[in-house]
Amino acid sequence: MFRPLKMFLVAALVFVLFVNLAYTDEDDCLEATLQGRLDAQTYHNSSGWFLLGVPAILAGPLGMIFVPAMAYMSKPSPKTFPDEVINFECYLEGYWDAANDKNGRAALCGVAVGGVGLLVFAMWYLL
């Protein structure tokens, strides 16, 4: 009567031991990377790249390429690190990835707004 219960308990303990051994540092790195991406998407401010992209249209094609390229290559740092983060390197990688994407998109939007503004100004001036 107790033999099936013993077998079930042994199987459950072996399963729990296997699950604990399967949890590695890669899981910590993945969690830290995702936390970094989420924090960058939530807290990172990229309005400076937008404002820099607006007048970049005046520098011609070089400015239209240079400003977004610099935005994508920047390495912004978070102002604070969350206490629950264990792996800071992975957190920073995730933060940099998301913040660079956000910076690049803001710079490209600034270039587009500057281009539209320049086009409107040119049409107004010529008419």
Sine and cosine of phi, psi and omega as CSV:
sin_phi,cos_phi,sin_psi,cos_psi,sin_omega,cos_omega
0.00,0.00,-0.63,0.78,0.00,-1.00
-1.00,0.01,-0.19,0.98,-0.03,-1.00
-0.89,0.45,-0.72,0.70,0.05,-1.00
-0.89,0.46,-0.56,0.83,0.03,-1.00
-0.92,0.39,-0.67,0.75,0.06,-1.00
-0.88,0.47,-0.70,0.71,-0.01,-1.00
-0.90,0.44,-0.62,0.78,0.02,-1.00
-0.91,0.42,-0.69,0.72,0.00,-1.00
-0.91,0.43,-0.66,0.75,0.04,-1.00
-0.89,0.45,-0.70,0.72,0.02,-1.00
-0.89,0.45,-0.63,0.77,0.01,-1.00
-0.92,0.40,-0.66,0.75,0.03,-1.00
-0.91,0.41,-0.66,0.75,0.03,-1.00
-0.89,0.45,-0.65,0.76,0.02,-1.00
-0.89,0.45,-0.71,0.70,0.01,-1.00
-0.89,0.45,-0.66,0.75,0.04,-1.00
-0.89,0.46,-0.68,0.74,0.01,-1.00
-0.90,0.44,-0.66,0.75,0.00,-1.00
-0.91,0.41,-0.65,0.76,0.03,-1.00
-0.91,0.41,-0.60,0.80,0.03,-1.00
-0.95,0.30,-0.47,0.88,-0.01,-1.00
-0.97,0.25,-0.34,0.94,0.02,-1.00
-0.98,0.21,0.90,-0.43,-0.09,-1.00
-0.87,-0.50,-0.06,-1.00,0.05,-1.00
-0.93,0.37,-0.39,0.92,0.03,-1.00
-0.89,0.46,-0.57,0.82,0.05,-1.00
-0.91,0.41,-0.64,0.77,0.07,-1.00
-0.89,0.46,-0.65,0.76,0.00,-1.00
-0.91,0.41,-0.67,0.74,0.01,-1.00
-0.90,0.44,-0.69,0.73,0.04,-1.00
-0.89,0.47,-0.69,0.72,-0.01,-1.00
-0.91,0.41,-0.63,0.78,0.02,-1.00
-0.90,0.44,-0.71,0.70,0.02,-1.00
-0.90,0.43,-0.62,0.79,0.05,-1.00
-0.90,0.43,-0.66,0.75,0.04,-1.00
-0.89,0.46,-0.68,0.73,0.03,-1.00
-0.89,0.45,-0.70,0.72,0.00,-1.00
-0.90,0.44,-0.68,0.74,0.01,-1.00
-0.91,0.42,-0.64,0.77,0.01,-1.00
-0.92,0.40,-0.66,0.75,0.01,-1.00
-0.92,0.40,-0.49,0.87,-0.06,-1.00
-1.00,0.04,-0.71,0.70,-0.20,-0.98
-0.95,-0.32,-0.29,0.96,-0.08,-1.00
-0.96,0.28,0.73,-0.68,-0.01,-1.00
-0.98,-0.21,0.86,-0.51,-0.02,-1.00
-0.90,-0.43,0.33,0.94,-0.04,-1.00
-0.92,0.39,-0.45,0.89,0.05,-1.00
-0.89,0.45,-0.62,0.78,0.04,-1.00
-0.93,0.35,-0.56,0.83,0.08,-1.00
-0.89,0.45,-0.74,0.68,-0.02,-1.00
-0.91,0.40,-0.50,0.87,0.07,-1.00
-0.97,0.25,-0.48,0.88,-0.01,-1.00
-0.97,0.25,-0.45,0.89,-0.04,-1.00
-0.88,0.47,-0.79,0.61,0.01,-1.00
-0.99,0.17,-0.07,1.00,-0.02,-1.00
-0.90,0.43,-0.38,0.92,0.02,-1.00
-0.90,0.44,-0.45,0.89,-0.01,-1.00
-0.94,0.33,-0.33,0.94,0.03,-1.00
-1.00,0.07,0.03,1.00,0.04,-1.00
0.99,0.14,-0.34,-0.94,-0.05,-1.00
-0.87,0.49,-0.54,0.84,0.01,-1.00
-0.89,0.46,-0.69,0.72,0.02,-1.00
-0.93,0.37,-0.58,0.81,0.00,-1.00
-0.93,0.37,-0.43,0.90,0.03,-1.00
-1.00,-0.06,-0.64,0.77,-0.13,-0.99
-0.92,0.39,-0.72,0.69,-0.08,-1.00
-0.91,0.42,-0.76,0.64,0.05,-1.00
-0.90,0.44,-0.56,0.83,0.03,-1.00
-0.90,0.44,-0.67,0.74,0.04,-1.00
-0.92,0.40,-0.57,0.82,0.02,-1.00
-0.91,0.41,-0.64,0.77,0.01,-1.00
-0.95,0.31,-0.42,0.91,-0.04,-1.00
-1.00,-0.07,-0.09,1.00,-0.04,-1.00
-0.93,0.36,0.38,-0.93,0.03,-1.00
-0.85,-0.52,0.98,0.22,-0.01,-1.00
-0.95,0.32,0.56,-0.83,0.01,-1.00
-0.94,-0.35,0.57,-0.82,0.07,-1.00
-0.94,0.34,0.48,-0.88,0.00,-1.00
-0.95,0.32,-0.59,0.81,0.04,-1.00
-0.64,-0.77,0.40,-0.92,0.08,-1.00
-0.97,-0.24,0.70,-0.71,0.07,-1.00
-0.90,0.44,0.53,-0.85,-0.03,-1.00
-0.93,0.37,-0.50,0.87,-0.09,-1.00
-0.99,0.17,-0.09,1.00,-0.01,-1.00
-0.98,0.22,0.79,-0.62,-0.01,-1.00
-0.99,-0.11,-0.69,0.72,-0.08,-1.00
-0.97,-0.26,0.99,-0.17,-0.08,-1.00
-0.95,0.31,-0.53,0.85,0.01,-1.00
-0.89,0.45,-0.71,0.70,0.02,-1.00
-0.93,0.37,-0.60,0.80,0.05,-1.00
-0.87,0.49,-0.71,0.70,0.00,-1.00
-0.91,0.42,-0.63,0.78,0.04,-1.00
-0.86,0.50,-0.71,0.70,0.04,-1.00
-0.90,0.43,-0.65,0.76,0.01,-1.00
-0.90,0.43,-0.73,0.69,0.00,-1.00
-0.88,0.48,-0.67,0.74,0.00,-1.00
-0.86,0.51,-0.77,0.64,-0.05,-1.00
-0.94,0.33,-0.63,0.78,-0.01,-1.00
-0.93,0.36,-0.62,0.78,0.05,-1.00
-0.90,0.43,-0.65,0.76,0.07,-1.00
-0.87,0.49,-0.69,0.72,-0.02,-1.00
-0.91,0.41,-0.66,0.75,0.03,-1.00
-0.90,0.44,-0.71,0.71,-0.02,-1.00
-0.90,0.44,-0.68,0.73,0.04,-1.00
-0.90,0.43,-0.63,0.78,0.01,-1.00
-0.91,0.42,-0.66,0.75,0.02,-1.00
-0.91,0.42,-0.67,0.75,0.03,-1.00
-0.90,0.43,-0.63,0.77,0.06,-1.00
-0.91,0.42,-0.63,0.78,0.05,-1.00
-0.89,0.45,-0.67,0.74,0.05,-1.00
-0.89,0.46,-0.66,0.75,0.01,-1.00
-0.91,0.42,-0.69,0.72,0.02,-1.00
-0.91,0.42,-0.66,0.75,0.06,-1.00
-0.89,0.45,-0.63,0.78,0.04,-1.00
-0.91,0.42,-0.69,0.72,0.03,-1.00
-0.90,0.43,-0.66,0.75,0.03,-1.00
-0.89,0.46,-0.67,0.75,0.03,-1.00
-0.91,0.41,-0.65,0.76,0.03,-1.00
-0.90,0.43,-0.69,0.73,0.03,-1.00
-0.90,0.44,-0.68,0.73,0.02,-1.00
-0.89,0.45,-0.68,0.73,0.01,-1.00
-0.90,0.43,-0.66,0.75,0.02,-1.00
-0.92,0.39,-0.63,0.78,0.02,-1.00
-0.92,0.40,-0.65,0.76,-0.02,-1.00
-0.94,0.35,-0.61,0.79,-0.04,-1.00
-0.98,0.21,-0.41,0.91,-0.01,-1.00
-1.00,0.01,0.00,0.00,0.00,0.00
